[in-house]
Every structure is written in structure tokens, then in C-alpha cells.
Amino acid sequence: MNWSSQRQLNYLISLEKKEVLTDKDIILISTFSKEQDRSILSKDEEISIKSEVASQLVRFESEFCKNVLLNLTYDENVLVRVEACDSLCIYNDKEVFNRLLELSTKDRCLVRNYAVMSMADVAVNGDFNINKTIELLWINLLREKSKRVKMGYYYAFCVLGNREYYDVILQHLSHNTCQIRCVAINNLLELVEEDEYDKTLQCLIDCEKNEKDTVVRNSLSKAINHIKSRMN
């Protein structure tokens, strides 16, 4: 395989138009998800390819794709592991859940965050015992020191049906760290339900009036417009 990085990326992006993977796709994906010849791709290019593989595979639920994603969770690059954790959210079995659980306590901050969020989705997809899952996550939350990862736990509790944590996320719109405010905005947009539109919109508008950081203010503006469009 001597495809350039751009050709590989173009191919992977083209998967968005497909509903089912062909045998050729499986061979190519298997190749692109592994270490490639350094005379063809640089390390940074390989990371971009692997990350795109992981990102695209969320669209194709299969044993093959699951195994590729699980293998990518062992990749040395943190961004590849993040993308793999994120895409594993579509599965529903204990093997995936247990690997995410391991990552949620032993990996880097960003990986732990996505592992925790995907664990909740896997538990719901697999009709796991929700109370036991919440208890397990709660025990791990008590040990977690990163605010970013704690936000992932609040998100997970909401997915598992404990909606009181939605208000906890709302409160973080006023957190003193820009990154956490942005995380709160993104999580709210993914979690908000119809009966929460009004209070969420008002909180976002109030925060936008006082927000000084340009990035956060832009995120607030986009979130406000998004929720308004869903209300119409």
C-alpha cells in the first residue's frame, strides 16, 4: 500500500456516503488502522489517518469495526485513543464496556473523559443494570481529580437517566475556566430535552451577556441559535 496521506484521508471521508462496508473497504481500513511505512507517511500523517479511521467507524456497527476500534484504544497517540473511545459508544457488550472502564481510570485526562461518556451509552444500548452502572461510575467519580473528566461523569449520569446532573452541568456555564464552560455548552447541546429548552436557553442567554472570552461567547451564540431552531 503506497497511498499518500491525502488519498487515504479522501477515501476515509468518502465513507460518509456509504451505508455498508465492502470487502475492499475492510481491507483498506484494516491497513490504515495499523502502523504504516515511514517512507510513505510521517508519524503525524499516520496519527491523522488513524484518528479518521476511528471517527468514521462510528457509522458502521460490526464485529470487524468494533475490533479495529478496540485495537486503536491501545494506540500510543492520545488523540487516536480519544476518537476510538468516542466511536465505541454505539456498541452494547461487556467487552467494550470493560475496556472503556479500564481506560476511564488509567489513561490520560481526555481519554478518561470520552471513555466515561461512552460507557454510559454502551450500558444503555446493552440494557445493563443501570443502578449498578451508576454506582460503579459514582465510585470512580469520587477518585477523579480532573474537572474535565468529572464533567464526563455528569454527562454519563444524565444519559443513564439521572437528570438532576443536567442542572449540575448548567451551573458549570459560570465556571471560572473557559475550557469547562465550553465543555458544559457542548454537553448541554447533546443532552437537552424538549422540556428543558426554555430554562437552558435562558441560562445560555444570561451567560452570553456577561461572557468576556471570545471562544466561549461564540460557542454560546451557536448554542442559543441551535436551541432556538429546535424550538421552532
N, C-alpha and C positions, 0 to 999 in steps of 0.2 A: 504494500500500500504506500503510494508516494503522493497522495493528495496534499495540496497546500493547506495551510490552516484556514484560509478564506473559503476554499472549496468545501472543506469539511463543515465549517460553520454554516455555509449556504445550504448544504444538504440537510443539516440538523434543523435549521429554521424551516425548511420546506416540509418537515414532518407535521407542522401545524395544520396542513391541508389534508392529512391522511386520517382515516378512522381505524385502519388496521395495518399492522406492520407486515411486510412481505418477508420472505426468506432472505432476500438480498439486504433488506433493512436490518434484520437481526445480525447478519454477518458484519455489516458496516458498524453498527452500534457496538457490537462486541469488541471490534478492533479499536474504535475511537475511545472506548472507556478504559483502555489499558495504556501502559507506557509505550510511547512511540519513538521511532528512530530520531535521535537528536540531530542528525544531518538534515532532517526534513523539518522538524518542528523544534522551536525553542521551548524551554521549560514553561515560560509564561503562556505561550500559544497552546501548549498541552493542557495547562490548567483551564484556559478558556474553553477548549473543546470538551474536556470532562465536565465542566460546570454546565455547559449547554446540553450535553447528553442527559445529565441528571434533571435539568429543568424540563426538557421535552418529554421525558418518560412518565411524567405525572399524567399524561394524556392516554397512556396505554397500560391498562392493568393486565398483567400476565405474570406467570411464574418466571419467565425469562427476564422481564423488566425488573421484577422485584429483586432477583438475584444480582442483576447489574447494579441496582441502587444499593443493595446491602454491601456489595463489594466496594462501592465508592465511599461508603461511610468509613472505610479503613484507609482512604487516601491520605497522603501526607499533607495535602493542602486544605486549610480550614474552609475556604470558600466552596470547594468541591464537596466537602462533608456537609456543609450547610445546605447546599442545593439537594443533596441526596436525602437528608433528613426531611426537608420540606416536601419532596415528592413522594416519600413513603407514606404520607398522610392518607392515601387512597386505599391502603390495604387494611386487612381485618384479622390478622392472625397473630398468634403469640410470638412467633419467631421475630417478626418485625417489631412488635411491642417491646420484647425483651432487649433487642439491640438498641432501640431508642432509649429505653430505660438506662442501659449501661452508659450510653453517650450523655444522657441528661445529668449524670453525676460525675463523670470522669473527663469530659472533654473541655475545650475552650468555651468561653462565655457565650459566643454567638451560636456555636453548635448546640450547647445545652439548651439555649432558648428555643431553637427550632425543633429539637428533639422532644422537648416537653409539649409543645403545641401539637406536634404530630401524634404524640402518644394519645392525646385526648381524642383526636379524630379516629385513630385506629380502634380505640376502646368502644367508641360509638358505632363504628362500622361493623365491628365484630360482636356487638351486643354483649360486651363484657359486663361483669358485675360493676355497676357504676359506683356504688358506695365504696367498694374495695379499692377501685381505681383512685377515687378522690382521697381516700385515706392514705394510699401509697404516695400520691403526689404531695399531700399535706406534710407527711413526714419528711420528704425530700426538700420541700419548701423551707421548713424550719432550719435546715442546714445550709441553705443557699444564701450567699452573701451579696451576689450581684443584683442590683436593682433591675437591670435589663432582663435578667433571667426570671426574676420574680414577676415581672410583667407577663412573661410567658406562662407562668403558673396561673395568674389571674385570668388570662385568656382561656387556658385549658379548663379551669373550673366553670367558666361560662359555657363552653362547649358541652361540658358534662352535665349541664342543667342547673348549676348553682349561680343563678343570675344576680345574686347580691354583689358578686365581684364585678359586674358591669359598672356599678356605681363607684367601685374602687378605682377602676380604670378611668372613669370620668374625672375623679379627683386628681389624677395624675396629669391632667391638662394644665395644671398650675404648678407642676414640679419645677424645681429650680434648675434642672438640667435640660438643655434643648433636646438632646437625644431622647430622653424619656418622654418629653412632650410629643415628639414626633412618633414614637412607638405607640403612645396612647391613642393618637389620632388614627394611625393605621389599624390598630386593633379594634377600635370602635367601629370603623367602617366595615370591617369584616363581620363584626358581631351584632350590630344594631338590628333590632327587630321593629316591626311596624309600630307597636305600641310604645316604643322608645324614641321615635323620631322627634317629637316635639321637645322633650327635655334635652336630648342630645344636641339638637340644632341650637337651642338657646344657649347651652354651655359653650358650644363652639363659637357662636357669635360674640358672647361675652368675652371669651378668651382672645378672640381676634382683635377686639378693641384695645386691649392692653398689651398685646404681644409686640416685642421690640425686635426679635430675631427674624430676619428676612425669610429664612428657610422654613421656620415654623409657621410664620404668618402665611406663606404661600400654601403650605400643607393645610392649614385651617381653612383658607379660602376655597381650595379644591374640595375639601370635605363638606363644607357648607353647601356648595353648589351641587355636589353629588347627592346629598340627602334631600335637598330641595327637589331635585329631578325625580327622586324616588317617591316623593310625597305627591307629585302631580299626577 
